[in-house]
Amino acid sequence: MRVLVLSGSSREGSVNSMLAALVAGLVERAGATADLATLGEFPMPPYDGDFEAESGQPPGAVALRDRLEAAQAVVIASPEYNASVPGVLKNAVDWVSRFRPQPFKDKQSLLVSASPSMVGGNRGLWALRVPLEHLGARVYPDMFSLAMAHQAFAEDGTLTDEGLGERLGATIESFLDLVEADTRYLCLRHRWYEFLGDRSDAPVTARAQD
């Protein structure tokens, strides 16, 4: 299995990039392949329909689309800006969503965050779930938020709080179990219902996914 681990920050020394690196190591330890990246590797202008009509998708969006399509799952480590998702990350989602086939559809996704605040960026993750789920991504129910992140990392990149480290490791392992099941057992792709009574061919499941 290949997992794209994307830091939603391009800032040098970002705690979310540190968390992404830690997650990538846990993914590798679990036997999967981690493709570690930062959002800064995929520069994109603000989404503009006129720009898209004249020039097509920018190279950064194409590159991110390619990395997404090469992976069975994605983990996004997102900062929290003003209790919501960072504009640059939302802009990347908007650009990539314009490709057909739509690359977020059915993509197993895990959201994590790190923040100096006491809530660890959790509010931003709830905001990020909205566009991803709208696009058909299978966002893992459990999320991981690291509070007081500027004090949370040891020199070797692990977490100083042993309990938090164990919880993060358990979350990654459970998520990868689901990804493996979804990869090996194709029938699961037709049994992921959003609402009671929903069917895989129902119009409500189409929305922006196709």
N, C-alpha and C positions, 0 to 999 in steps of 0.2 A: 504494500500500500504506500502511496505517496501522499504526503500532507503538506499543503502550502501553509506555512506559518508566517503571517503578515503582521508586521508592526504598523499601526496606523499613524506613526509619528516619523518624521524625518530629522528631528532634532538630535544632534550629537549628545550622547549621554542620557537619552530618554529612558525613563523607567519602564515605559511600555516596550521599548526595544530590548531592554534587559529581561523583561518578563517573557517576551517572544523567544529570546535565545534560550532561556530556561525551559520553556515549553518544547522547543525544538529538540533539546537534549533528552527530555522525557519521551518524546515521540520515538527518537532513535533507540533509546533504551528498551522501549516496548517492542522493537522489532520492525517498525515502519521506517520509511525514508522521509526525512524532513527537508523541505525546500524553504529555507529561511530568507525572508525579504523584508525590506522596509518600504514604506509608501514613497519615500524619496527616490526610489529606483524607477518610479513610474510617473514622471512629470506630465501633468495635463492642465490645459487652460480651464477656466470655468466653463461649464457646459453651455453651449450656445447652438441652437438649432440651425441658425444661418451658417455658422462655421462648419457644422457637420455636413450640411448640404453642399457647401462649396469645396471642403477639403477632406471630408470623411473623418474617421476616428483618428485621434492623435496617436503617435507611436507608443506613448506611455500606456494608453488604454489597450492597444493591440498586445503589447507585451504582458500586461496584467491578465488579459483574457487568455493568452496562451498558457501562462503559468497556472491559471485556474483550471483550464481544460485538461492539463497534464496531471492533475491531482484528483484523487478520489474524495478528498476532504480539505477544508480550509479552517484554520484557527486564526482569528483576528484579535490582536491585542490593541485595544482602542483607548486613547486618552478620553477624558471627559472635558468638554468646553461648555461652561455655563449650563451645567446640568443636562447636556445633550451631546449628540455625536459631533465630532469636529467637521467643519465645512469641507476640508480637503478630502476627508475620507468619504463623506456623502457624495462629493463631486465625482470621486473615482467610481463609486457604485453606480451613479447615474450614467457615466460614460460607458462603463462595461455593460450595463443593462441594454444598451442600444444594439449590441451584436445579435445576430441570429445564426444558429440557435442561441438562445439566451443562456449564458454560462452559469448563472446562479441557480437555474432550475434544477431541483433535486440534489443540489450539492450539500452534503453533510457539513455542518458548520458549527463551530464552537466559539463562543465569545468570552474573552478575558480582558481584564483592565488593571491598570495600576495608577494610583494617584496619591499625591501627598495628603489628600483630604482624609477625613475619618470614614467616609463611605466608599472609598476605593474606586470611584468611577462607575459605580453600579448604575446610576441614573442614565449615564451615557449609553450603557449597554442595552438598557430597555428601549432607548430611542433608536439604536442601531438595529434592533430586532425587527422593527416595523418595516423598513424598506426591504430587508433581506427576506422576510417571510412573505411579503407581498410578491416578491419575484420568484417565490417557490423554493427558496433554500430551506433545507430541513435543519432548523436551528435547534441545537441540543438544549433541552430544558434547563439543565444546570449550568450556571455561569460562575466564573471565578473573578472576584474583585479583591485586589490587594490594597489595603488602606495603609497610610503612612509609608508609602513605597520608598520614599527617599531614605528611610532608615531600615528598610526591610531586607536588603540584600547583603550577604556576606561577600568577602573579597573574591571567593571562587564562583560567584554568581548564583549560589543557592540561596534559599530563604533562611534567615536567622531563626524564625519561628518554626520549630520542627513540626508542630501540628498543622500549620498552614501548608508546609511542604508536602506532608502526607496527603492532605486533602487535594492539593493540586495534582499530585501524582495519581491519586485514585480517580479524579475527574478525567484525566487524560486517558487512563486505561479503560474506563467505562465507555468513553467516547469512541475510542479506537475499536472496542468490541462491537459497537453498533456499526461503525464504518465497515468493518470486516464482514459483518452479517449482511449489510446492504450490498456489498460488493459480490459476495459469494452466493447469496440467495436472492435471485432477481425478483421473486414474487413479492418481496417486501416493498418494492418500488410501486406496487399497485395496491398496497394496503396501508398507506400513510394518509389517514383521513384527518382533515382539519375540523370537520363538524360531524356530529352524530348523523348517520344516514348518508354521509357524503359518498360519492362514487368517483373512481379515478377518471371516469369520462364525463363527469358532471361539468357544466359550464363554469361553475364557481371556481373550479380548480385551474381554469385557464388564465383568467385575468391577465396579468402582465407576464406570466410564466412562459408563454409561447411566443 
